[in-house]
């Protein structure tokens, strides 16, 4: 009888603890990282001012953000990895996990059949030479006013990512094409010859030649790791450091680590603010996380958070539910997952630093390094650590 009572007590204990354990881990891909979190506090002061631009959930190209300003000195002071507040203590002046993991593990030869690629352009598949596709990506993704070495670095990154996509196989989203022109899924792309005049007016010919030269100068060059094309992701502007793939997407990829990245403040969207009423905030959160408890004092809605070494919110506890920073970025249209919060009367505001997911090549970082005399090879070696420049095999 004692043995039966002991077994029953153990079963009751397990039943009691099971939902608690599930609650701890639900919504988080961090494992032990999510356990060591401290309480946060709120600052009621607010920052004032109007809401800044809201970025799309994907990565807006630097071609849309460039304002031609050179970077002033960049601070290297960064928060340590671990627990920190999502709330600001004063005025702030400053692709999917599975897909990324599959990218790092994908096989395939470093070559391209017939030197061609099939691109889904406005919903229609078009087969074209790889280098023409790269010209279209470079034209859509980076400003022709950037230094030549930065544009060359972008050309190699774009070509590499395209070759990786071919080697990995066509995705479910577009079985009829290797890549698409949606920058939230593959990369932005324009027909350079057709779009140049409308895009740049009197400077169309000069800009076209400048971009084409950068592509021609690096023709056939891609980045590889252990003989395979890498997942050469890129973004507009990081904070003082880039983010690691592990912190943003949960995948530990050797060449996508956090590195120092000056120059981001030259981006016109380096800092941003998204402000809304508490009712709007509550509605959006509950639409995505119905179990969140957003009753009571709004200052207590956010209980804990964990940040990366580069500053992005990896995970936070919102209304007793664990939420990833990248998901909040998507839900609220934030420029980045590197954000703090302020609360003022009946409004709440996100204040962001950086523009994009922050992983891999920073386009404004490339601009800065090029202005300091770095070559495109040096820039690529900095942002994609441990990789090699390789020439494509003949198709």
C-alpha positions as CSV (number, residue, x, y, z in Angstrom):
1,X,0.0,0.0,0.0
2,X,2.8,2.4,0.9
3,X,4.4,1.7,-2.4
4,X,1.2,2.4,-4.3
5,X,0.7,5.7,-2.4
6,X,4.3,6.7,-3.2
7,X,3.7,6.0,-6.9
8,X,0.5,8.0,-6.9
9,X,2.2,11.0,-5.2
10,X,4.9,10.9,-7.8
11,X,2.4,10.8,-10.7
12,X,0.5,13.8,-9.2
13,X,3.8,15.7,-8.9
14,X,4.6,15.0,-12.6
15,X,1.1,16.1,-13.7
16,X,1.5,19.3,-11.7
17,X,4.9,20.1,-13.0
18,X,4.3,19.2,-16.7
19,X,2.3,22.4,-17.7
20,X,4.8,24.5,-15.8
21,X,7.7,23.1,-17.8
22,X,5.8,23.5,-21.0
23,X,5.1,27.1,-20.2
24,X,8.7,27.8,-19.6
25,X,9.8,26.5,-23.0
26,X,6.8,27.4,-25.2
27,X,7.7,29.9,-27.9
28,X,11.4,29.7,-27.3
29,X,14.1,28.0,-29.4
30,X,16.8,29.0,-26.9
31,X,16.9,26.1,-24.4
32,X,19.1,27.0,-21.4
33,X,19.6,30.6,-22.6
34,X,16.0,31.4,-21.8
35,X,16.3,30.3,-18.2
36,X,18.6,32.9,-16.8
37,X,16.5,36.0,-17.1
38,X,16.1,38.8,-14.6
39,X,13.2,41.2,-13.9
40,X,13.0,44.4,-15.9
41,X,11.8,47.8,-15.0
42,X,9.9,50.5,-16.8
43,X,10.6,54.2,-17.3
44,X,7.5,56.3,-17.5
45,X,9.3,59.3,-19.0
46,X,8.9,58.5,-22.7
47,X,10.9,60.1,-25.4
48,X,8.4,62.3,-27.2
49,X,8.6,63.0,-30.9
50,X,6.8,61.5,-33.8
51,X,6.9,57.8,-34.8
52,X,9.6,57.0,-37.2
53,X,9.3,54.9,-40.4
54,X,8.1,51.3,-40.1
55,X,10.1,48.8,-42.0
56,X,8.7,45.6,-43.6
57,X,9.4,42.3,-41.9
58,X,12.0,41.4,-44.5
59,X,15.2,43.2,-45.3
60,X,14.8,46.5,-47.1
61,X,17.7,47.1,-49.5
62,X,20.2,49.8,-48.9
63,X,19.4,51.2,-52.3
64,X,16.2,52.5,-50.7
65,X,17.9,53.8,-47.5
66,X,21.1,55.4,-48.8
67,X,21.5,59.1,-48.2
68,X,25.1,59.5,-49.1
69,X,26.3,60.6,-45.7
70,X,29.7,59.4,-44.5
71,X,29.8,57.7,-41.1
72,X,31.1,59.5,-38.0
73,X,32.9,57.5,-35.4
74,X,31.1,54.4,-34.1
75,X,30.9,53.4,-30.5
76,X,32.1,49.9,-29.6
77,X,30.4,49.7,-26.2
78,X,28.0,46.8,-26.3
79,X,25.8,45.0,-23.7
80,X,27.0,41.5,-22.6
81,X,25.1,38.5,-23.8
82,X,22.4,37.6,-21.3
83,X,19.6,39.2,-19.4
84,X,18.7,42.8,-19.9
85,X,15.7,45.1,-20.0
86,X,13.6,45.8,-23.0
87,X,12.6,49.1,-21.3
88,X,14.6,52.2,-22.0
89,X,16.1,53.9,-19.0
90,X,16.2,57.2,-20.8
91,X,16.1,58.7,-24.2
92,X,17.6,56.3,-26.7
93,X,20.1,58.0,-29.0
94,X,21.9,55.8,-30.9
95,X,14.7,34.0,-44.0
96,X,13.3,30.9,-41.2
97,X,15.4,28.9,-38.7
98,X,14.9,25.7,-40.7
99,X,15.9,27.3,-44.0
100,X,19.1,28.8,-42.5
101,X,20.1,25.5,-40.9
102,X,19.4,23.7,-44.2
103,X,21.5,26.2,-46.0
104,X,24.5,25.6,-43.8
105,X,24.2,21.8,-44.3
106,X,23.3,21.8,-48.0
107,X,25.6,20.0,-50.4
108,X,26.1,20.6,-54.1
109,X,29.0,21.3,-56.5
110,X,30.4,24.8,-57.0
111,X,29.1,25.2,-60.5
112,X,26.0,26.3,-62.5
113,X,24.5,24.5,-65.4
114,X,25.0,26.5,-68.6
115,X,25.8,29.5,-66.4
116,X,22.1,30.3,-66.1
117,X,19.5,30.7,-63.4
118,X,15.7,30.8,-63.4
119,X,14.2,33.7,-61.6
120,X,10.6,34.3,-60.6
121,X,10.0,37.9,-61.7
122,X,6.6,39.3,-60.8
123,X,5.2,35.8,-60.7
124,X,6.7,34.7,-64.0
125,X,9.8,32.4,-64.3
126,X,12.6,33.8,-66.5
127,X,15.8,32.0,-67.3
128,X,18.8,34.3,-67.7
129,X,22.6,34.3,-67.4
130,X,23.7,34.3,-63.8
131,X,25.7,37.5,-64.2
132,X,22.7,39.4,-65.6
133,X,20.7,38.3,-62.6
134,X,23.5,39.5,-60.2
135,X,23.4,42.9,-62.0
136,X,19.7,43.1,-61.2
137,X,20.1,42.2,-57.6
138,X,23.0,44.6,-57.0
139,X,21.0,47.4,-58.7
140,X,18.0,46.7,-56.4
141,X,19.9,46.1,-53.2
142,X,22.6,48.7,-53.0
143,X,23.1,52.4,-53.9
144,X,25.3,53.0,-57.0
145,X,26.7,56.0,-55.0
146,X,28.4,53.6,-52.6
147,X,32.2,53.0,-53.0
148,X,33.2,50.6,-55.7
149,X,34.6,48.1,-53.3
150,X,31.4,48.0,-51.3
151,X,29.4,47.3,-54.5
152,X,31.8,44.6,-55.5
153,X,31.4,43.0,-52.1
154,X,27.6,43.1,-52.6
155,X,28.0,41.5,-56.0
156,X,29.9,38.6,-54.6
157,X,27.4,38.1,-51.8
158,X,24.5,38.2,-54.2
159,X,26.1,35.8,-56.6
160,X,27.0,33.4,-53.7
161,X,23.5,33.4,-52.3
162,X,22.1,32.7,-55.8
163,X,24.5,29.8,-56.3
164,X,23.7,28.4,-52.9
165,X,19.9,28.6,-53.7
166,X,20.5,26.6,-56.9
167,X,22.6,24.0,-55.1
168,X,20.0,23.6,-52.3
169,X,17.2,22.9,-54.7
170,X,14.0,24.9,-55.5
171,X,11.9,25.7,-52.5
172,X,8.2,24.9,-52.0
173,X,7.4,28.6,-52.5
174,X,8.5,28.6,-56.1
175,X,9.1,25.2,-57.6
176,X,9.3,26.7,-61.1
177,X,12.3,28.9,-60.3
178,X,15.6,28.8,-58.4
179,X,15.1,32.3,-56.8
180,X,12.4,35.0,-56.7
181,X,12.4,38.8,-56.7
182,X,10.8,39.1,-53.3
183,X,13.5,40.5,-50.9
184,X,11.7,39.0,-47.9
185,X,12.3,35.5,-49.3
186,X,15.3,35.6,-51.7
187,X,16.6,38.9,-52.8
188,X,15.3,42.1,-54.5
189,X,15.8,42.2,-58.3
190,X,15.1,44.6,-61.1
191,X,15.6,44.5,-64.8
192,X,18.5,46.9,-64.8
193,X,18.2,47.9,-68.5
194,X,14.5,48.5,-68.3
195,X,14.4,50.2,-64.9
196,X,17.5,52.5,-64.9
197,X,15.9,55.6,-66.4
198,X,12.9,55.6,-64.1
199,X,15.1,54.9,-61.1
200,X,18.0,57.3,-61.7
201,X,16.9,59.8,-64.4
202,X,19.8,61.6,-65.9
203,X,22.3,59.5,-63.9
204,X,20.9,56.3,-65.3
205,X,23.8,55.6,-67.8
206,X,26.5,56.5,-65.3
207,X,24.9,54.4,-62.5
208,X,24.3,51.4,-64.8
209,X,27.9,51.3,-65.9
210,X,29.1,51.6,-62.4
211,X,27.0,48.7,-61.2
212,X,27.8,46.6,-64.2
213,X,31.5,47.2,-63.8
214,X,31.4,45.9,-60.2
215,X,29.6,42.7,-61.3
216,X,32.1,42.3,-64.2
217,X,35.1,42.9,-62.0
218,X,34.0,40.0,-59.8
219,X,32.4,37.7,-62.4
220,X,32.3,34.1,-61.4
221,X,33.5,34.8,-57.8
222,X,31.6,33.3,-54.9
223,X,32.3,32.6,-51.2
224,X,32.7,29.0,-50.1
225,X,33.3,27.1,-46.9
226,X,34.7,23.6,-47.2
227,X,34.2,23.8,-51.0
228,X,30.5,24.6,-50.8
229,X,28.7,28.0,-51.5
230,X,27.8,29.7,-48.2
231,X,24.5,31.3,-47.2
232,X,25.7,34.8,-47.9
233,X,22.9,36.7,-46.2
234,X,23.1,40.5,-45.9
235,X,21.2,43.5,-44.5
236,X,21.2,47.3,-44.7
237,X,22.8,48.4,-41.5
238,X,23.8,46.7,-38.2
239,X,24.3,48.3,-34.9
240,X,27.9,48.5,-33.7
241,X,28.2,44.7,-34.2
242,X,26.4,42.3,-36.6
243,X,24.2,39.6,-35.1
244,X,25.1,35.9,-35.2
245,X,22.9,33.5,-37.0
246,X,22.5,31.5,-33.8
247,X,21.0,34.4,-31.9
248,X,18.7,35.5,-34.6
249,X,17.6,32.2,-36.2
250,X,18.8,29.6,-33.7
251,X,21.3,28.0,-36.1
252,X,25.0,28.0,-35.2
253,X,26.8,28.7,-38.5
254,X,30.5,29.1,-38.3
255,X,30.8,32.0,-40.8
256,X,27.8,33.9,-39.6
257,X,29.2,35.1,-36.3
258,X,28.9,38.5,-34.6
259,X,31.6,40.9,-35.8
260,X,32.4,44.6,-35.3
261,X,30.6,46.7,-37.9
262,X,31.1,50.5,-37.9
263,X,29.3,52.8,-40.2
264,X,25.7,51.8,-39.7
265,X,24.7,55.3,-38.4
266,X,25.1,56.7,-41.9
267,X,21.9,54.8,-42.8
268,X,18.9,57.1,-42.7
269,X,16.9,54.4,-40.9
270,X,19.6,53.4,-38.4
271,X,17.3,54.7,-35.6
272,X,13.6,54.3,-35.7
273,X,10.5,54.6,-33.5
274,X,7.2,52.8,-33.8
275,X,4.6,54.3,-31.4
276,X,1.0,53.1,-30.8
277,X,-1.8,53.2,-28.2
278,X,-1.9,50.6,-25.5
279,X,-5.1,49.3,-27.0
280,X,-3.5,48.8,-30.4
281,X,-0.5,47.1,-28.8
282,X,-2.7,44.8,-26.8
283,X,-4.8,43.9,-29.9
284,X,-1.8,42.9,-32.0
285,X,-0.2,40.9,-29.3
286,X,-3.4,39.0,-28.4
287,X,-4.0,38.3,-32.1
288,X,-0.7,36.4,-32.2
289,X,-0.5,35.2,-28.6
290,X,-4.0,34.7,-27.3
291,X,-2.7,33.3,-24.0
292,X,-0.8,36.5,-23.1
293,X,-2.1,38.2,-20.0
294,X,-2.1,41.9,-20.7
295,X,-4.2,43.0,-17.8
296,X,-3.2,45.4,-15.1
297,X,-0.3,47.8,-15.1
298,X,1.3,48.0,-18.6
299,X,4.7,48.5,-17.1
300,X,4.5,44.9,-15.8
301,X,3.5,43.3,-19.2
302,X,7.2,42.8,-20.1
303,X,8.8,40.7,-17.3
304,X,12.1,39.5,-18.5
305,X,14.3,39.6,-21.7
306,X,17.5,38.0,-23.1
307,X,19.7,40.0,-25.5
308,X,22.4,38.9,-27.9
309,X,25.9,40.4,-27.5
310,X,25.1,42.7,-30.4
311,X,22.0,44.0,-28.8
312,X,19.0,42.2,-30.4
313,X,16.2,40.9,-28.1
314,X,16.5,37.2,-28.5
315,X,13.5,36.3,-26.3
316,X,11.3,38.2,-23.8
317,X,8.4,37.3,-21.5
318,X,5.4,39.3,-22.5
319,X,2.2,38.7,-20.5
320,X,3.7,35.5,-19.1
321,X,4.3,34.2,-22.6
322,X,7.8,33.8,-24.1
323,X,8.1,35.7,-27.4
324,X,11.1,35.9,-29.7
325,X,12.4,39.4,-30.6
326,X,12.3,38.5,-34.3
327,X,8.6,37.8,-34.0
328,X,7.9,41.1,-32.3
329,X,9.9,42.8,-35.1
330,X,7.5,41.1,-37.6
331,X,4.3,41.8,-35.7
332,X,5.0,45.5,-35.2
333,X,7.0,46.3,-38.4
334,X,10.2,47.2,-36.6
335,X,13.4,48.1,-38.3
336,X,15.3,45.6,-36.3
337,X,15.0,43.3,-33.2
338,X,17.5,45.6,-31.4
339,X,14.9,47.6,-29.5
340,X,14.0,49.2,-26.2
341,X,10.6,50.3,-25.0
342,X,9.1,53.4,-23.4
343,X,5.7,54.0,-21.9
344,X,3.9,57.3,-21.7
345,X,0.3,57.8,-20.5
346,X,-1.7,55.6,-22.9
347,X,1.0,54.9,-25.5
348,X,3.9,52.5,-25.9
349,X,6.9,53.0,-28.2
350,X,9.6,50.7,-29.7
351,X,12.9,52.4,-30.3
352,X,15.1,50.5,-32.7
353,X,18.8,50.6,-33.7
354,X,20.0,49.1,-37.0
355,X,18.0,48.2,-40.1
356,X,17.5,44.6,-41.0
357,X,18.1,41.2,-39.4
358,X,21.7,42.2,-38.7
359,X,23.3,38.9,-39.9
360,X,26.1,38.7,-42.4
361,X,27.2,41.6,-44.6
362,X,26.2,45.0,-43.5
363,X,25.8,47.2,-46.6
364,X,26.6,50.4,-44.7
365,X,29.4,48.6,-42.9
366,X,30.8,47.7,-46.3
367,X,30.5,51.3,-47.3
368,X,32.4,52.4,-44.2
369,X,35.3,49.9,-44.7
370,X,35.6,50.7,-48.4
371,X,35.9,54.4,-47.5
372,X,38.8,53.4,-45.2
373,X,40.6,51.7,-48.0
374,X,39.5,48.1,-47.6
375,X,39.1,45.9,-50.7
376,X,36.0,43.9,-51.4
377,X,37.9,40.7,-50.5
378,X,38.8,42.2,-47.1
379,X,35.2,43.3,-46.5
380,X,33.8,39.8,-47.3
381,X,36.5,38.1,-45.2
382,X,35.5,40.3,-42.3
383,X,31.7,39.7,-42.4
384,X,31.8,36.0,-43.5
385,X,34.6,34.7,-41.2
386,X,36.6,31.7,-42.3
387,X,35.3,31.6,-45.9
388,X,37.2,31.6,-49.2
389,X,36.8,33.4,-52.5
390,X,36.3,30.8,-55.1
391,X,35.7,31.0,-58.9
392,X,32.7,29.1,-60.2
393,X,33.4,26.0,-62.3
394,X,32.4,26.1,-65.9
395,X,28.8,25.0,-66.3
